[in-house]
Every structure is written in structure tokens, then in C-alpha cells.
Amino acid sequence: MPEQRKLCNGIVEKVTVGGSFIRHEILRKKEVVHYRECPTHDLALEFMLEFLTGPEYGVVRDLSEIDAVGHRVVHGGETFRKSTLIDEDVIRMIEKCAVLAPLHNPPNLLGIKGALRLMPNIPHIAIFDTAFLATIPKHIHTYALPYKWYENYGIRRYGFHGSSHLYVSRRASALLGKKPKDVNLVTLHIGNGVSITAIRKGEAFDHSMGFTPLEGAVMGTRCGDIDPAIPLFVMQKEDLTPEDMDRILNKESGLLGITGKYTDRRDIIKAAERGDERAKLAMEIECYRLKKYIGAYLTALGRVDAIVFTAGVGENSPQYRSKICEGLEFIGLNMDEKKNLKALKRNGEAEVSSDDSRIKIFVIPTDEELVLAEDVSAIIQGKYDSYIDFEYSFQKPGFTPSYLR
């Protein structure tokens, strides 16, 4: 930073579960894979830092060259509405929010505490998945449940994928030649997890995910919206525990549940083309559900400047984009199929709407890591107060995404 020059990409996988390995790629060089058991997150962090500073694959001479560390934290509850410098109070509040994200916040905290131990003399910043969605109005985020559940347990709609929706909404405003506050959008993050956000005047207004990421669209293994009586009915019929049902709804439902074998949309498209009826059904169900969300959010916003597709499927599947937008011409949403077929992540951002479309359709590859990096850089320089007022580099004219540099 500030030139946003990415030095490397990497990940340590299978931490704590056995068979751990690191994938490490210095920019524009061959990826290397090394195996080493990492039974704890601390050991995984040490493994990562060896590669960052090592003589063969390192990109910095030693840890003293690292000025700050950004930590993605899934859940900030109602406390954290923006990226925040980490101190003991922040750690305690993240721990408190762990009840809302028991599968995510605890390992996030392990990463934070391990990094603080290894790099104690530099700032550490928490970037919350829920922060961009903290502007959703109370009448939208409140469930029709006993109100004391909200007061006592914090049960409400929070939403997720916030950094992704922030990035693509700011890029869309730039492509439209407008300021974020002058733009209304519907952004669709379609990967293994799927979420849709209605954005009014540059801020989140409604969102498909809820108290957990389970609500909303059909996803790779999550069911999305269902009648809440169904789990209770099946638990009685099959003598299932709450833990059993949680596993089924989160890991054995969605596209996997419908097809019996697929979560990857590429596999579903190929199977559907071969005549697999359940693959065809899965695609029909998912695209219809997404189309309903677009219609609902267009109604909620009143005026919409653009629809934005992002994440793995949104960026790389012309078939899914076409099927989702099919039949929406009556509301002024018209796709140019030739443009749509060419729109893939490797080709960069694209407008795939026809010239006569009242509502623009964009395909914008997301860059959540750049959001994190810019928040961290701005916070340590004292230039950041809230994402709402902060001007990101990627919302400015002339910005070139990192993957095209």
C-alpha cells in the first residue's frame, strides 16, 4: 500500500483436522504446496509467516516490514458497525458475539490471538462481515417472534458477505458515473454461499441472509428459506437431535440435497445437459428463488440503477445469469446474451445489459481482500471513521482491478 501491489496469495488448509498444508503463490509465479501438520491455529500462523519471510518464497525480509494485520471476523453483532482497531475490549466483544456465530467467531479469535502473540507491536484491525449490513432498518431486520428474544439473545437479521457487497456496490456506482449515495442497486453474491442485498443510496437496506447464513437463497449445501415447521416435523418423525438437524440444514441441503451429489454449478449444468432431471430441478429452483428476490428488492427500492452479479457463479456462469434474468423484461431488465457469454472473471468487469435496458446489468468480480487492506491502511493512518463516508480507491474513475494489472 498505497499502490495496492499484491505480493502473494496463500492459505493454510485443514488446520486442526489432520493433513494440513499451505498453498503459497508469489504474484505471477508458480504456486507451491507444502505439507505440515498444524494441530493448532498458532502453528498454522507460524507456518504462514515462515513462507512470508523465508529465503526461498518470502516477500518480506522479516516481520518488522509488516505494518499492520487485518482480520476478517464473521460476526460483529450490533456492536461493530465498521472496521475497528483491536484491543482487549474488542476481543471481549468478539467473544461475546461468538454465541451468534459459534462456528466462525471462535476460530477468528484464535487467529487474532495467535497473530497478536507473534506480532505484538503493530496494529491489528478487525473487519466485520456484518458491518456493511448494519444500516438495515429495524422494521426490516426484526423478526415476527417474541420481542424478548431480540432483547435477550440478539435474534434479528444480521446478514453476511458484507465486504463483497460493499466492493461491488462501489464499483457499480463508479461504472454508472455516480456517487454511491446517488445509486440504488441489487447485488447478488452467488458462490457456494449465496446472498442478495438491496442497496439504497449506497447503503444496505435489505438482505437475504438472516440471524445466520442459513436464511435466504438456495445455496450449495444450505436450504435457504423454508417453512420453519419442517425441521420440527422431521425431527419427530426420524428422532433427530437439534445437532442432527443443524447439520442437515447447513451441510446436506441446498443443491446437494436436491441433486443428491452436486454443489458445484458447473457439475449441475453438465448433468442437466445430459438429462439429469434432479440437476435440472436444482437449477430451476435456485434461479427462480433468486428471481423472486430481485423482484422483491426492486419493489422495496422503487428505483434501481443496476443489478450486479458477483462471486464464483455470478462472475463465471452465463447460464445462471441468463436464467435468473429471464422473464424480467417487463420491469426494464434486458440482457444482451452475446455480452453475457463473454463476461467471465478473467475478462474483467462487464456490462451485460442491452442498450435499451432501463436497468443496467453488471458482472463485477469481487475483491473482499482489497476492502480489508484499504480499511486497515486507512485506520492506521487515521483516515477512516466509517465505510459510509470513506472514499475507497475502487470507487474512483480510472480504477483498474488488481487481477487485471
Secondary structure, DSSP 8 states (H G I E B T S, - for coil): --S----EEEEEESTTTSS-EEEEEETTS--EEEE---SSHHHHHHHHHHHHH-TTT-SSSSGGG---EEEEES--TTT-SS-EE--HHHHHHHHHHTTT-TTTHHHHHHHHHHHHHHSTTS-EEEEETTGGGTTS-HHHH--SS-HHHHHHH--S---S-HHHHHHHHHHHHHHHTS-GGG--EEEEEESSSEEEEEEETTEEEEES--SSTTSSS--SS---S--THHHHHHHHHHT--HHHHHHHHHHS-HHHHHHSS--SHHHHHHHHHTT-HHHHHHHHHHHHHHHHHHHHHHHHHS---EEEEEHHHHHH-HHHHHHHHTT-GGGT--B-HHHHHH--GGG--EE-B-TT-SSEEEE----HHHHHHHHHHHHHTT--S-TTT---GGGSTT---GGG-
